[in-house]
């Protein structure tokens, strides 16, 4: 089926299929974890020094498995470059920045293989890049898949909101060129309104993703718990350590920005360090 090339078409298609797909995943989630324990893990108090220790441990993991980790995380800059390609289509230019920013929302999903490598290394096992594929053999793979789906849905909702915001400010017509769009964004009141409102809304989406995923994926890999327990534990970690976890979120965002500057190639280093560090953060956050 051929669709008209408008800004809304890709996102509208996703929205139309969201209901049916969500229902299917909800049925899967209802069976995921039925045999797991629902006892709530104990959440521990964190400090800023814990974040430094986690980043250092993540860096050491990266150094010890550098060749393996770089091989795995090559998919991140490739995915980012693909997003650039989509965004350079004039109909999609207004969604370029939200796409890049939204990439952080699904970062925890993409880093699951790195958590597995850190888990194996913690056990003293010899690590190979294929160990990242051990996620597919995890008893909690169904729960991991379901949680990943919901983060992808969160990304799509964010893109729909960003599209609507563009339509209400600089739209609804697509820009004539990338240069004209950039000029409108930075030299008009409507453009600055889009920046301020979009940044505020984006922060709320990022906070939601952080709350449900800060330790949930590592927890699912490490223990036989159900998806609800993993998500609730992650939210409890944020509520118990709001300042520290928000600081962690800003650190992650800053490192991703730094990694994205050289055409996203810096993510080859940033992503494995953050992925390994997240595993160590989970170890410190959950008894």
C-alpha positions in Angstrom: 0.0 0.0 0.0 1.4 3.4 -1.0 1.0 6.2 1.6 1.1 9.9 1.0 4.4 11.4 2.2 3.3 13.6 5.1 4.8 14.1 8.5 2.0 12.2 10.1 1.9 9.0 8.1 4.6 6.8 9.8 3.5 7.8 13.3 -0.2 7.6 12.4 0.3 4.1 11.1 1.9 3.1 14.4 -0.9 4.7 16.3 -3.5 2.8 14.4 -1.8 -0.5 15.2 -1.0 0.4 18.8 -4.3 -0.8 20.2 -4.2 -4.2 18.7 -0.6 -4.8 19.4 -0.9 -3.6 23.0 -3.8 -6.0 23.5 -1.6 -8.9 22.3 1.3 -8.0 24.5 -1.0 -7.5 27.5 -2.1 -11.1 27.0 1.5 -12.2 26.9 2.4 -10.2 30.0 -0.5 -11.8 31.9 1.3 -15.1 31.5 4.8 -13.8 31.9 6.1 -14.4 35.4 3.2 -16.5 36.5 5.6 -19.0 38.1 8.0 -16.4 39.4 8.2 -15.1 42.9 6.4 -11.8 43.6 8.3 -11.0 46.7 9.5 -7.4 46.5 13.3 -7.0 46.4 14.9 -4.8 49.0 15.8 -1.3 47.8 19.0 0.2 49.2 20.1 3.8 49.7 22.5 5.2 47.1 24.9 8.2 47.1 26.6 10.2 44.4 29.8 8.3 45.2 27.9 5.1 44.2 27.4 6.7 40.7 31.1 7.4 40.4 31.9 3.9 41.4 29.4 2.4 38.9 30.8 4.5 36.1 34.3 3.4 37.0 33.3 -0.2 37.2 31.5 0.1 33.8 34.6 1.6 32.3 36.7 -1.3 33.6 34.2 -3.8 32.2 34.5 -1.9 28.9 38.3 -2.1 28.9 38.3 -5.8 29.8 35.9 -6.7 27.0 36.6 -3.8 24.7 36.8 -5.6 21.4 33.7 -7.6 22.2 31.7 -4.7 23.5 32.6 -2.4 20.5 31.5 -5.2 18.1 28.1 -5.3 19.8 27.5 -1.6 20.1 28.2 -0.9 16.5 24.5 -1.3 16.1 23.9 2.0 18.0 25.6 4.4 15.6 24.2 2.5 12.7 20.7 3.0 14.1 21.4 6.6 14.7 22.7 7.2 11.2 19.5 5.5 9.9 17.5 8.0 12.0 19.5 10.8 10.4 18.6 9.4 7.0 14.9 9.4 7.8 15.1 12.8 9.3 16.7 14.3 6.2 13.5 13.5 4.3 11.9 16.9 4.3 8.6 15.5 5.5 10.4 14.0 8.5 12.8 16.9 9.3 10.6 18.2 12.2 10.9 14.8 13.9 14.7 14.6 13.6 15.5 16.1 17.0 12.7 14.1 18.8 14.0 10.9 17.1 17.5 11.5 18.3 16.3 12.5 21.8 13.9 9.6 21.9 16.7 7.2 21.1 17.6 7.5 24.8 14.2 6.2 25.8 14.9 2.8 24.3 18.6 2.7 25.3 17.9 0.3 28.2 16.5 -2.2 25.7 19.5 -1.9 23.4 21.9 -2.4 26.4 20.4 -5.7 27.6 23.2 -7.6 26.0 25.8 -5.5 27.9 24.1 -6.3 31.2 24.4 -10.0 30.4 28.1 -9.6 29.7 28.7 -7.8 33.0 26.7 -10.5 34.8 28.9 -13.2 33.2 32.0 -11.3 34.0 30.9 -10.8 37.6 30.6 -14.6 37.9 34.2 -14.9 36.8 33.3 -16.5 33.5 35.3 -16.0 30.3 33.4 -13.5 28.3 32.7 -13.6 24.6 30.6 -11.3 22.6 28.2 -14.2 21.9 27.4 -14.2 25.6 25.3 -11.1 25.0 22.9 -13.4 23.1 22.3 -15.3 26.3 19.5 -12.9 26.9 17.4 -14.9 24.5 17.8 -18.0 26.8 16.9 -16.1 29.9 13.8 -17.4 31.8 12.6 -13.8 31.9 13.1 -13.2 28.2 9.3 -12.8 27.7 9.2 -10.1 30.4 12.2 -8.4 28.9 10.5 -8.4 25.5 7.3 -7.0 26.9 9.0 -4.3 28.8 11.0 -3.4 25.7 7.8 -3.2 23.7 6.3 -0.7 26.1 9.4 1.5 25.9 9.1 1.4 22.1 5.5 2.5 22.5 6.6 5.3 24.8 9.0 6.4 22.1 6.2 6.4 19.5 3.9 8.4 21.8 6.6 10.9 22.3 7.0 11.2 18.5 3.2 11.7 18.1 3.4 14.5 20.8 6.3 16.1 19.0 4.5 16.0 15.7 1.4 17.6 17.2 3.6 20.3 18.8 5.2 21.1 15.5 1.8 21.3 13.8 0.6 23.8 16.5 3.7 26.0 16.3 5.6 26.0 13.0 3.3 23.6 11.0 1.3 21.9 9.8 3.1 22.1 6.4 6.5 20.4 6.1 9.5 22.8 5.9 10.9 23.7 2.5 14.4 22.8 3.5 16.5 21.9 6.5 18.0 25.4 6.5 14.6 27.1 6.5 13.4 24.9 9.3 16.5 25.6 11.4 16.0 29.3 10.8 12.3 29.2 11.8 13.2 27.2 15.0 15.8 29.6 16.3 14.7 33.0 15.0 10.9 33.0 15.6 8.8 33.1 18.7 6.9 30.0 17.6 10.2 28.1 17.1 11.4 29.0 20.6 8.0 28.0 22.0 8.4 24.6 20.4 11.8 24.2 21.9 10.8 25.2 25.4 7.5 23.2 25.4 9.1 20.2 23.7 12.0 20.1 26.1 9.7 20.2 29.1 7.5 17.4 27.7 10.5 15.4 26.6 11.9 15.6 30.2 8.6 14.1 31.5 8.9 11.2 29.0 12.5 10.7 29.9 11.6 10.7 33.6 8.9 8.1 33.0 11.3 5.8 31.0 14.0 6.3 33.8 11.5 5.3 36.5 10.4 2.1 34.9 13.7 0.9 33.5 16.6 2.1 35.7 17.0 -1.3 37.2 14.2 -3.4 35.8 16.1 -5.0 32.9 19.1 -6.1 35.0 16.7 -7.3 37.7 14.9 -9.5 35.2 18.2 -10.9 33.9 19.4 -11.6 37.4 16.4 -13.0 39.2 13.3 -15.0 38.3 10.8 -12.2 39.0 7.7 -11.1 37.1 7.5 -8.0 35.0 5.3 -6.1 37.5 7.8 -6.8 40.3 10.7 -5.6 38.2 8.9 -2.3 37.2 7.7 -1.6 40.7 11.1 -2.2 42.1 12.6 0.2 39.5 10.1 2.9 40.5 10.9 2.3 44.2 14.6 2.8 43.5 13.8 6.2 42.1 11.4 7.1 44.9 13.9 6.0 47.6 16.9 7.8 45.9 15.3 10.6 43.9 18.3 13.0 43.8 20.8 10.2 43.0 18.7 8.6 40.3 17.9 12.0 38.7 21.6 12.8 38.7 22.2 9.4 37.0 19.6 10.3 34.4 21.4 13.6 33.7 24.7 11.9 33.5 23.4 9.4 31.0 21.8 12.2 28.9 25.0 14.2 29.0 27.2 11.3 28.0 24.8 10.4 25.1 24.9 14.0 23.9 28.7 13.8 23.9 28.6 10.5 22.1 26.2 11.8 19.5 28.3 14.9 18.6 30.7 13.1 16.2 27.9 11.7 13.9 26.9 9.4 16.8 30.1 7.4 16.5 31.0 8.3 20.1 28.2 5.9 21.1 30.6 3.1 20.3 32.4 4.0 23.6 29.6 5.7 25.5 27.0 3.0 25.2 29.1 0.1 26.5 30.3 2.1 29.5 26.8 3.2 30.4 25.4 -0.3 29.8 28.0 -1.9 32.1 27.7 0.9 34.6 23.9 0.3 34.8 24.5 -3.3 35.8 26.7 -2.1 38.7 24.1 0.5 39.6 21.5 -2.3 39.9 23.8 -4.3 42.1 24.1 -1.3 44.5 20.5 -0.3 44.3 18.9 -3.7 45.0 20.0 -5.9 47.9 
